[in-house]
Amino acid sequence: MIERRVRFIYPPHLLDKPIIYDFGKKFDVVTNILEANVTLQQGRLLLSIRGEEEVIEQGLAWVSEQGVIVER
């Protein structure tokens, strides 16, 4: 099990979607929001993610496919 810190940047149309919740459920990872700044124009979150490395990578690819910018 590893821990990664990543930043998620949300466009306005995704701010009301439960992407972090879905990410944790679908990929069996534990997320912790370390920092958040959400406005009507954008959401910026710093997350700690714990899980198996391969699963985290698959999950981050899925998050990107949803339209969230993932900064590693």
HTML snippet that shows the backbone in 3Dmol.js (N, CA, C, O; Angstrom):
<script src="https://3Dmol.org/build/3Dmol-min.js"></script>
<div id="view" style="width:600px;height:400px;position:relative"></div>
<script>
const pdb = `
ATOM      1  N   MET A   1       0.852  -1.173   0.000  1.00  0.00           N
ATOM      2  CA  MET A   1       0.000   0.000   0.000  1.00  0.00           C
ATOM      3  C   MET A   1       0.901   1.240   0.000  1.00  0.00           C
ATOM      4  O   MET A   1       1.898   1.307   0.719  1.00  0.00           O
ATOM      5  N   ILE A   2       0.520   2.216  -0.827  1.00  0.00           N
ATOM      6  CA  ILE A   2       1.278   3.459  -0.916  1.00  0.00           C
ATOM      7  C   ILE A   2       0.355   4.648  -0.644  1.00  0.00           C
ATOM      8  O   ILE A   2      -0.866   4.506  -0.588  1.00  0.00           O
ATOM      9  N   GLU A   3       0.961   5.808  -0.477  1.00  0.00           N
ATOM     10  CA  GLU A   3       0.200   7.039  -0.333  1.00  0.00           C
ATOM     11  C   GLU A   3       0.714   8.040  -1.350  1.00  0.00           C
ATOM     12  O   GLU A   3       1.922   8.230  -1.494  1.00  0.00           O
ATOM     13  N   ARG A   4      -0.206   8.675  -2.053  1.00  0.00           N
ATOM     14  CA  ARG A   4       0.117   9.696  -3.047  1.00  0.00           C
ATOM     15  C   ARG A   4      -0.603  10.977  -2.707  1.00  0.00           C
ATOM     16  O   ARG A   4      -1.702  10.958  -2.151  1.00  0.00           O
ATOM     17  N   ARG A   5       0.019  12.087  -3.041  1.00  0.00           N
ATOM     18  CA  ARG A   5      -0.648  13.393  -2.947  1.00  0.00           C
ATOM     19  C   ARG A   5      -0.835  13.916  -4.353  1.00  0.00           C
ATOM     20  O   ARG A   5       0.108  13.976  -5.141  1.00  0.00           O
ATOM     21  N   VAL A   6      -2.048  14.288  -4.653  1.00  0.00           N
ATOM     22  CA  VAL A   6      -2.372  14.808  -5.985  1.00  0.00           C
ATOM     23  C   VAL A   6      -3.318  15.996  -5.832  1.00  0.00           C
ATOM     24  O   VAL A   6      -3.995  16.156  -4.816  1.00  0.00           O
ATOM     25  N   ARG A   7      -3.340  16.811  -6.863  1.00  0.00           N
ATOM     26  CA  ARG A   7      -4.267  17.949  -6.895  1.00  0.00           C
ATOM     27  C   ARG A   7      -5.312  17.673  -7.962  1.00  0.00           C
ATOM     28  O   ARG A   7      -4.979  17.287  -9.082  1.00  0.00           O
ATOM     29  N   PHE A   8      -6.577  17.871  -7.613  1.00  0.00           N
ATOM     30  CA  PHE A   8      -7.682  17.776  -8.556  1.00  0.00           C
ATOM     31  C   PHE A   8      -8.152  19.197  -8.839  1.00  0.00           C
ATOM     32  O   PHE A   8      -8.354  19.990  -7.920  1.00  0.00           O
ATOM     33  N   ILE A   9      -8.324  19.509 -10.116  1.00  0.00           N
ATOM     34  CA  ILE A   9      -8.874  20.802 -10.509  1.00  0.00           C
ATOM     35  C   ILE A   9     -10.155  20.527 -11.286  1.00  0.00           C
ATOM     36  O   ILE A   9     -10.142  19.912 -12.352  1.00  0.00           O
ATOM     37  N   TYR A  10     -11.259  21.002 -10.721  1.00  0.00           N
ATOM     38  CA  TYR A  10     -12.587  20.750 -11.272  1.00  0.00           C
ATOM     39  C   TYR A  10     -13.054  21.931 -12.110  1.00  0.00           C
ATOM     40  O   TYR A  10     -12.921  23.078 -11.684  1.00  0.00           O
ATOM     41  N   PRO A  11     -13.607  21.664 -13.312  1.00  0.00           N
ATOM     42  CA  PRO A  11     -14.294  22.728 -14.036  1.00  0.00           C
ATOM     43  C   PRO A  11     -15.672  22.952 -13.414  1.00  0.00           C
ATOM     44  O   PRO A  11     -16.158  22.099 -12.672  1.00  0.00           O
ATOM     45  N   PRO A  12     -16.303  24.084 -13.707  1.00  0.00           N
ATOM     46  CA  PRO A  12     -17.585  24.422 -13.053  1.00  0.00           C
ATOM     47  C   PRO A  12     -18.669  23.358 -13.195  1.00  0.00           C
ATOM     48  O   PRO A  12     -19.420  23.127 -12.247  1.00  0.00           O
ATOM     49  N   HIS A  13     -18.773  22.709 -14.344  1.00  0.00           N
ATOM     50  CA  HIS A  13     -19.877  21.761 -14.542  1.00  0.00           C
ATOM     51  C   HIS A  13     -19.730  20.466 -13.731  1.00  0.00           C
ATOM     52  O   HIS A  13     -20.664  19.666 -13.688  1.00  0.00           O
ATOM     53  N   LEU A  14     -18.580  20.245 -13.091  1.00  0.00           N
ATOM     54  CA  LEU A  14     -18.388  19.041 -12.281  1.00  0.00           C
ATOM     55  C   LEU A  14     -18.420  19.299 -10.778  1.00  0.00           C
ATOM     56  O   LEU A  14     -18.279  18.367  -9.986  1.00  0.00           O
ATOM     57  N   LEU A  15     -18.601  20.543 -10.384  1.00  0.00           N
ATOM     58  CA  LEU A  15     -18.522  20.867  -8.964  1.00  0.00           C
ATOM     59  C   LEU A  15     -19.590  20.178  -8.117  1.00  0.00           C
ATOM     60  O   LEU A  15     -19.389  19.982  -6.918  1.00  0.00           O
ATOM     61  N   ASP A  16     -20.702  19.814  -8.709  1.00  0.00           N
ATOM     62  CA  ASP A  16     -21.766  19.161  -7.925  1.00  0.00           C
ATOM     63  C   ASP A  16     -21.766  17.640  -8.073  1.00  0.00           C
ATOM     64  O   ASP A  16     -22.696  16.979  -7.610  1.00  0.00           O
ATOM     65  N   LYS A  17     -20.744  17.077  -8.708  1.00  0.00           N
ATOM     66  CA  LYS A  17     -20.650  15.625  -8.900  1.00  0.00           C
ATOM     67  C   LYS A  17     -19.806  14.997  -7.784  1.00  0.00           C
ATOM     68  O   LYS A  17     -18.803  15.582  -7.376  1.00  0.00           O
ATOM     69  N   PRO A  18     -20.194  13.815  -7.282  1.00  0.00           N
ATOM     70  CA  PRO A  18     -19.452  13.164  -6.193  1.00  0.00           C
ATOM     71  C   PRO A  18     -18.252  12.352  -6.702  1.00  0.00           C
ATOM     72  O   PRO A  18     -18.169  11.147  -6.461  1.00  0.00           O
ATOM     73  N   ILE A  19     -17.348  12.997  -7.389  1.00  0.00           N
ATOM     74  CA  ILE A  19     -16.248  12.272  -8.043  1.00  0.00           C
ATOM     75  C   ILE A  19     -15.296  11.645  -7.023  1.00  0.00           C
ATOM     76  O   ILE A  19     -14.861  10.509  -7.215  1.00  0.00           O
ATOM     77  N   ILE A  20     -14.968  12.345  -5.959  1.00  0.00           N
ATOM     78  CA  ILE A  20     -14.062  11.773  -4.957  1.00  0.00           C
ATOM     79  C   ILE A  20     -14.714  10.563  -4.281  1.00  0.00           C
ATOM     80  O   ILE A  20     -14.059   9.545  -4.057  1.00  0.00           O
ATOM     81  N   TYR A  21     -15.980  10.677  -3.964  1.00  0.00           N
ATOM     82  CA  TYR A  21     -16.705   9.555  -3.368  1.00  0.00           C
ATOM     83  C   TYR A  21     -16.707   8.361  -4.324  1.00  0.00           C
ATOM     84  O   TYR A  21     -16.385   7.242  -3.926  1.00  0.00           O
ATOM     85  N   ASP A  22     -17.070   8.605  -5.583  1.00  0.00           N
ATOM     86  CA  ASP A  22     -17.102   7.523  -6.577  1.00  0.00           C
ATOM     87  C   ASP A  22     -15.720   6.909  -6.778  1.00  0.00           C
ATOM     88  O   ASP A  22     -15.598   5.692  -6.919  1.00  0.00           O
ATOM     89  N   PHE A  23     -14.690   7.733  -6.790  1.00  0.00           N
ATOM     90  CA  PHE A  23     -13.303   7.266  -6.925  1.00  0.00           C
ATOM     91  C   PHE A  23     -12.971   6.287  -5.799  1.00  0.00           C
ATOM     92  O   PHE A  23     -12.429   5.211  -6.050  1.00  0.00           O
ATOM     93  N   GLY A  24     -13.295   6.658  -4.563  1.00  0.00           N
ATOM     94  CA  GLY A  24     -13.020   5.779  -3.425  1.00  0.00           C
ATOM     95  C   GLY A  24     -13.796   4.479  -3.482  1.00  0.00           C
ATOM     96  O   GLY A  24     -13.249   3.416  -3.190  1.00  0.00           O
ATOM     97  N   LYS A  25     -15.067   4.552  -3.857  1.00  0.00           N
ATOM     98  CA  LYS A  25     -15.909   3.355  -3.924  1.00  0.00           C
ATOM     99  C   LYS A  25     -15.492   2.419  -5.051  1.00  0.00           C
ATOM    100  O   LYS A  25     -15.347   1.214  -4.845  1.00  0.00           O
ATOM    101  N   LYS A  26     -15.300   2.978  -6.245  1.00  0.00           N
ATOM    102  CA  LYS A  26     -14.987   2.161  -7.429  1.00  0.00           C
ATOM    103  C   LYS A  26     -13.621   1.492  -7.344  1.00  0.00           C
ATOM    104  O   LYS A  26     -13.438   0.372  -7.821  1.00  0.00           O
ATOM    105  N   PHE A  27     -12.661   2.189  -6.732  1.00  0.00           N
ATOM    106  CA  PHE A  27     -11.280   1.713  -6.784  1.00  0.00           C
ATOM    107  C   PHE A  27     -10.727   1.301  -5.424  1.00  0.00           C
ATOM    108  O   PHE A  27      -9.541   0.995  -5.307  1.00  0.00           O
ATOM    109  N   ASP A  28     -11.565   1.289  -4.406  1.00  0.00           N
ATOM    110  CA  ASP A  28     -11.165   0.825  -3.084  1.00  0.00           C
ATOM    111  C   ASP A  28      -9.894   1.530  -2.602  1.00  0.00           C
ATOM    112  O   ASP A  28      -8.927   0.893  -2.186  1.00  0.00           O
ATOM    113  N   VAL A  29      -9.926   2.859  -2.671  1.00  0.00           N
ATOM    114  CA  VAL A  29      -8.825   3.666  -2.144  1.00  0.00           C
ATOM    115  C   VAL A  29      -9.381   4.564  -1.040  1.00  0.00           C
ATOM    116  O   VAL A  29     -10.582   4.825  -0.979  1.00  0.00           O
ATOM    117  N   VAL A  30      -8.497   5.025  -0.183  1.00  0.00           N
ATOM    118  CA  VAL A  30      -8.877   5.928   0.896  1.00  0.00           C
ATOM    119  C   VAL A  30      -8.395   7.322   0.517  1.00  0.00           C
ATOM    120  O   VAL A  30      -7.213   7.523   0.237  1.00  0.00           O
ATOM    121  N   THR A  31      -9.311   8.278   0.511  1.00  0.00           N
ATOM    122  CA  THR A  31      -8.950   9.650   0.176  1.00  0.00           C
ATOM    123  C   THR A  31      -9.095  10.536   1.406  1.00  0.00           C
ATOM    124  O   THR A  31      -9.952  10.313   2.261  1.00  0.00           O
ATOM    125  N   ASN A  32      -8.240  11.536   1.470  1.00  0.00           N
ATOM    126  CA  ASN A  32      -8.305  12.522   2.534  1.00  0.00           C
ATOM    127  C   ASN A  32      -8.072  13.886   1.893  1.00  0.00           C
ATOM    128  O   ASN A  32      -7.040  14.106   1.260  1.00  0.00           O
ATOM    129  N   ILE A  33      -9.014  14.790   2.053  1.00  0.00           N
ATOM    130  CA  ILE A  33      -8.870  16.134   1.502  1.00  0.00           C
ATOM    131  C   ILE A  33      -7.984  16.935   2.445  1.00  0.00           C
ATOM    132  O   ILE A  33      -8.356  17.177   3.594  1.00  0.00           O
ATOM    133  N   LEU A  34      -6.814  17.349   1.966  1.00  0.00           N
ATOM    134  CA  LEU A  34      -5.857  18.090   2.773  1.00  0.00           C
ATOM    135  C   LEU A  34      -6.049  19.601   2.649  1.00  0.00           C
ATOM    136  O   LEU A  34      -5.759  20.364   3.571  1.00  0.00           O
ATOM    137  N   GLU A  35      -6.541  20.003   1.491  1.00  0.00           N
ATOM    138  CA  GLU A  35      -6.732  21.428   1.226  1.00  0.00           C
ATOM    139  C   GLU A  35      -7.801  21.566   0.156  1.00  0.00           C
ATOM    140  O   GLU A  35      -7.868  20.749  -0.763  1.00  0.00           O
ATOM    141  N   ALA A  36      -8.633  22.586   0.263  1.00  0.00           N
ATOM    142  CA  ALA A  36      -9.671  22.791  -0.746  1.00  0.00           C
ATOM    143  C   ALA A  36      -9.930  24.284  -0.937  1.00  0.00           C
ATOM    144  O   ALA A  36      -9.920  25.070   0.010  1.00  0.00           O
ATOM    145  N   ASN A  37     -10.158  24.636  -2.187  1.00  0.00           N
ATOM    146  CA  ASN A  37     -10.552  25.996  -2.540  1.00  0.00           C
ATOM    147  C   ASN A  37     -11.583  25.855  -3.653  1.00  0.00           C
ATOM    148  O   ASN A  37     -11.243  25.496  -4.780  1.00  0.00           O
ATOM    149  N   VAL A  38     -12.839  26.138  -3.335  1.00  0.00           N
ATOM    150  CA  VAL A  38     -13.921  25.957  -4.295  1.00  0.00           C
ATOM    151  C   VAL A  38     -14.630  27.291  -4.499  1.00  0.00           C
ATOM    152  O   VAL A  38     -15.056  27.943  -3.546  1.00  0.00           O
ATOM    153  N   THR A  39     -14.746  27.680  -5.771  1.00  0.00           N
ATOM    154  CA  THR A  39     -15.498  28.872  -6.148  1.00  0.00           C
ATOM    155  C   THR A  39     -16.535  28.445  -7.182  1.00  0.00           C
ATOM    156  O   THR A  39     -16.622  27.266  -7.525  1.00  0.00           O
ATOM    157  N   LEU A  40     -17.310  29.387  -7.673  1.00  0.00           N
ATOM    158  CA  LEU A  40     -18.285  29.057  -8.724  1.00  0.00           C
ATOM    159  C   LEU A  40     -17.591  28.714 -10.043  1.00  0.00           C
ATOM    160  O   LEU A  40     -18.182  28.049 -10.894  1.00  0.00           O
ATOM    161  N   GLN A  41     -16.354  29.155 -10.222  1.00  0.00           N
ATOM    162  CA  GLN A  41     -15.631  28.930 -11.472  1.00  0.00           C
ATOM    163  C   GLN A  41     -14.799  27.650 -11.470  1.00  0.00           C
ATOM    164  O   GLN A  41     -14.550  27.074 -12.529  1.00  0.00           O
ATOM    165  N   GLN A  42     -14.367  27.200 -10.292  1.00  0.00           N
ATOM    166  CA  GLN A  42     -13.443  26.061 -10.270  1.00  0.00           C
ATOM    167  C   GLN A  42     -13.281  25.527  -8.855  1.00  0.00           C
ATOM    168  O   GLN A  42     -13.464  26.250  -7.875  1.00  0.00           O
ATOM    169  N   GLY A  43     -12.936  24.259  -8.769  1.00  0.00           N
ATOM    170  CA  GLY A  43     -12.579  23.641  -7.494  1.00  0.00           C
ATOM    171  C   GLY A  43     -11.147  23.151  -7.569  1.00  0.00           C
ATOM    172  O   GLY A  43     -10.758  22.513  -8.547  1.00  0.00           O
ATOM    173  N   ARG A  44     -10.354  23.442  -6.541  1.00  0.00           N
ATOM    174  CA  ARG A  44      -8.969  22.971  -6.450  1.00  0.00           C
ATOM    175  C   ARG A  44      -8.819  22.230  -5.129  1.00  0.00           C
ATOM    176  O   ARG A  44      -9.014  22.805  -4.058  1.00  0.00           O
ATOM    177  N   LEU A  45      -8.473  20.951  -5.214  1.00  0.00           N
ATOM    178  CA  LEU A  45      -8.359  20.125  -4.014  1.00  0.00           C
ATOM    179  C   LEU A  45      -7.009  19.438  -3.976  1.00  0.00           C
ATOM    180  O   LEU A  45      -6.548  18.920  -4.992  1.00  0.00           O
ATOM    181  N   LEU A  46      -6.374  19.427  -2.822  1.00  0.00           N
ATOM    182  CA  LEU A  46      -5.175  18.631  -2.601  1.00  0.00           C
ATOM    183  C   LEU A  46      -5.611  17.405  -1.818  1.00  0.00           C
ATOM    184  O   LEU A  46      -6.174  17.519  -0.730  1.00  0.00           O
ATOM    185  N   LEU A  47      -5.347  16.233  -2.380  1.00  0.00           N
ATOM    186  CA  LEU A  47      -5.791  14.980  -1.771  1.00  0.00           C
ATOM    187  C   LEU A  47      -4.615  14.088  -1.418  1.00  0.00           C
ATOM    188  O   LEU A  47      -3.591  14.079  -2.101  1.00  0.00           O
ATOM    189  N   SER A  48      -4.782  13.347  -0.350  1.00  0.00           N
ATOM    190  CA  SER A  48      -3.911  12.231  -0.036  1.00  0.00           C
ATOM    191  C   SER A  48      -4.710  10.986  -0.414  1.00  0.00           C
ATOM    192  O   SER A  48      -5.873  10.850  -0.034  1.00  0.00           O
ATOM    193  N   ILE A  49      -4.087  10.083  -1.158  1.00  0.00           N
ATOM    194  CA  ILE A  49      -4.768   8.863  -1.604  1.00  0.00           C
ATOM    195  C   ILE A  49      -3.931   7.669  -1.175  1.00  0.00           C
ATOM    196  O   ILE A  49      -2.736   7.606  -1.464  1.00  0.00           O
ATOM    197  N   ARG A  50      -4.562   6.716  -0.479  1.00  0.00           N
ATOM    198  CA  ARG A  50      -3.884   5.500  -0.053  1.00  0.00           C
ATOM    199  C   ARG A  50      -4.520   4.284  -0.710  1.00  0.00           C
ATOM    200  O   ARG A  50      -5.743   4.168  -0.785  1.00  0.00           O
ATOM    201  N   GLY A  51      -3.668   3.378  -1.185  1.00  0.00           N
ATOM    202  CA  GLY A  51      -4.148   2.151  -1.803  1.00  0.00           C
ATOM    203  C   GLY A  51      -3.027   1.471  -2.539  1.00  0.00           C
ATOM    204  O   GLY A  51      -1.861   1.841  -2.402  1.00  0.00           O
ATOM    205  N   GLU A  52      -3.380   0.479  -3.320  1.00  0.00           N
ATOM    206  CA  GLU A  52      -2.388  -0.221  -4.136  1.00  0.00           C
ATOM    207  C   GLU A  52      -2.016   0.665  -5.324  1.00  0.00           C
ATOM    208  O   GLU A  52      -2.881   1.298  -5.929  1.00  0.00           O
ATOM    209  N   GLU A  53      -0.729   0.706  -5.654  1.00  0.00           N
ATOM    210  CA  GLU A  53      -0.237   1.627  -6.678  1.00  0.00           C
ATOM    211  C   GLU A  53      -0.968   1.487  -8.013  1.00  0.00           C
ATOM    212  O   GLU A  53      -1.371   2.488  -8.607  1.00  0.00           O
ATOM    213  N   GLU A  54      -1.138   0.274  -8.478  1.00  0.00           N
ATOM    214  CA  GLU A  54      -1.804   0.044  -9.767  1.00  0.00           C
ATOM    215  C   GLU A  54      -3.255   0.522  -9.734  1.00  0.00           C
ATOM    216  O   GLU A  54      -3.751   1.099 -10.702  1.00  0.00           O
ATOM    217  N   VAL A  55      -3.922   0.280  -8.622  1.00  0.00           N
ATOM    218  CA  VAL A  55      -5.322   0.678  -8.478  1.00  0.00           C
ATOM    219  C   VAL A  55      -5.436   2.205  -8.436  1.00  0.00           C
ATOM    220  O   VAL A  55      -6.341   2.781  -9.039  1.00  0.00           O
ATOM    221  N   ILE A  56      -4.517   2.850  -7.723  1.00  0.00           N
ATOM    222  CA  ILE A  56      -4.518   4.314  -7.679  1.00  0.00           C
ATOM    223  C   ILE A  56      -4.352   4.869  -9.089  1.00  0.00           C
ATOM    224  O   ILE A  56      -5.070   5.789  -9.480  1.00  0.00           O
ATOM    225  N   GLU A  57      -3.422   4.325  -9.848  1.00  0.00           N
ATOM    226  CA  GLU A  57      -3.189   4.805 -11.217  1.00  0.00           C
ATOM    227  C   GLU A  57      -4.426   4.617 -12.091  1.00  0.00           C
ATOM    228  O   GLU A  57      -4.784   5.508 -12.861  1.00  0.00           O
ATOM    229  N   GLN A  58      -5.074   3.469 -11.976  1.00  0.00           N
ATOM    230  CA  GLN A  58      -6.306   3.232 -12.732  1.00  0.00           C
ATOM    231  C   GLN A  58      -7.382   4.234 -12.324  1.00  0.00           C
ATOM    232  O   GLN A  58      -8.094   4.771 -13.172  1.00  0.00           O
ATOM    233  N   GLY A  59      -7.494   4.477 -11.034  1.00  0.00           N
ATOM    234  CA  GLY A  59      -8.482   5.412 -10.529  1.00  0.00           C
ATOM    235  C   GLY A  59      -8.221   6.836 -10.979  1.00  0.00           C
ATOM    236  O   GLY A  59      -9.155   7.552 -11.340  1.00  0.00           O
ATOM    237  N   LEU A  60      -6.960   7.259 -10.964  1.00  0.00           N
ATOM    238  CA  LEU A  60      -6.629   8.608 -11.419  1.00  0.00           C
ATOM    239  C   LEU A  60      -6.910   8.776 -12.908  1.00  0.00           C
ATOM    240  O   LEU A  60      -7.314   9.852 -13.348  1.00  0.00           O
ATOM    241  N   ALA A  61      -6.698   7.717 -13.679  1.00  0.00           N
ATOM    242  CA  ALA A  61      -7.048   7.765 -15.105  1.00  0.00           C
ATOM    243  C   ALA A  61      -8.556   7.934 -15.258  1.00  0.00           C
ATOM    244  O   ALA A  61      -9.015   8.698 -16.107  1.00  0.00           O
ATOM    245  N   TRP A  62      -9.324   7.224 -14.440  1.00  0.00           N
ATOM    246  CA  TRP A  62     -10.787   7.355 -14.480  1.00  0.00           C
ATOM    247  C   TRP A  62     -11.212   8.775 -14.114  1.00  0.00           C
ATOM    248  O   TRP A  62     -12.082   9.346 -14.772  1.00  0.00           O
ATOM    249  N   VAL A  63     -10.609   9.352 -13.073  1.00  0.00           N
ATOM    250  CA  VAL A  63     -10.934  10.721 -12.663  1.00  0.00           C
ATOM    251  C   VAL A  63     -10.669  11.683 -13.822  1.00  0.00           C
ATOM    252  O   VAL A  63     -11.483  12.565 -14.095  1.00  0.00           O
ATOM    253  N   SER A  64      -9.540  11.515 -14.500  1.00  0.00           N
ATOM    254  CA  SER A  64      -9.218  12.357 -15.663  1.00  0.00           C
ATOM    255  C   SER A  64     -10.270  12.204 -16.747  1.00  0.00           C
ATOM    256  O   SER A  64     -10.665  13.187 -17.374  1.00  0.00           O
ATOM    257  N   GLU A  65     -10.724  10.979 -16.974  1.00  0.00           N
ATOM    258  CA  GLU A  65     -11.754  10.729 -17.997  1.00  0.00           C
ATOM    259  C   GLU A  65     -13.061  11.435 -17.646  1.00  0.00           C
ATOM    260  O   GLU A  65     -13.848  11.751 -18.539  1.00  0.00           O
ATOM    261  N   GLN A  66     -13.303  11.684 -16.372  1.00  0.00           N
ATOM    262  CA  GLN A  66     -14.521  12.385 -15.957  1.00  0.00           C
ATOM    263  C   GLN A  66     -14.448  13.875 -16.256  1.00  0.00           C
ATOM    264  O   GLN A  66     -15.467  14.564 -16.229  1.00  0.00           O
ATOM    265  N   GLY A  67     -13.238  14.381 -16.545  1.00  0.00           N
ATOM    266  CA  GLY A  67     -13.067  15.793 -16.872  1.00  0.00           C
ATOM    267  C   GLY A  67     -12.322  16.603 -15.827  1.00  0.00           C
ATOM    268  O   GLY A  67     -12.197  17.821 -15.953  1.00  0.00           O
ATOM    269  N   VAL A  68     -11.828  15.932 -14.794  1.00  0.00           N
ATOM    270  CA  VAL A  68     -11.052  16.608 -13.747  1.00  0.00           C
ATOM    271  C   VAL A  68      -9.581  16.607 -14.159  1.00  0.00           C
ATOM    272  O   VAL A  68      -9.062  15.594 -14.628  1.00  0.00           O
ATOM    273  N   ILE A  69      -8.919  17.737 -13.983  1.00  0.00           N
ATOM    274  CA  ILE A  69      -7.480  17.810 -14.238  1.00  0.00           C
ATOM    275  C   ILE A  69      -6.782  17.235 -13.008  1.00  0.00           C
ATOM    276  O   ILE A  69      -7.042  17.650 -11.878  1.00  0.00           O
ATOM    277  N   VAL A  70      -5.888  16.268 -13.248  1.00  0.00           N
ATOM    278  CA  VAL A  70      -5.145  15.628 -12.156  1.00  0.00           C
ATOM    279  C   VAL A  70      -3.687  16.047 -12.260  1.00  0.00           C
ATOM    280  O   VAL A  70      -3.016  15.748 -13.248  1.00  0.00           O
ATOM    281  N   GLU A  71      -3.195  16.746 -11.227  1.00  0.00           N
ATOM    282  CA  GLU A  71      -1.784  17.127 -11.175  1.00  0.00           C
ATOM    283  C   GLU A  71      -1.087  16.227 -10.169  1.00  0.00           C
ATOM    284  O   GLU A  71      -1.488  16.133  -9.009  1.00  0.00           O
ATOM    285  N   ARG A  72      -0.052  15.578 -10.633  1.00  0.00           N
ATOM    286  CA  ARG A  72       0.677  14.639  -9.759  1.00  0.00           C
ATOM    287  C   ARG A  72       1.833  15.310  -9.067  1.00  0.00           C
ATOM    288  O   ARG A  72       2.550  14.668  -8.299  1.00  0.00           O
TER     289      ARG A  72
END
`;
const viewer = $3Dmol.createViewer("view");
viewer.addModel(pdb, "pdb");
viewer.setStyle({}, {cartoon: {color: "spectrum"}});
viewer.zoomTo();
viewer.render();
</script>
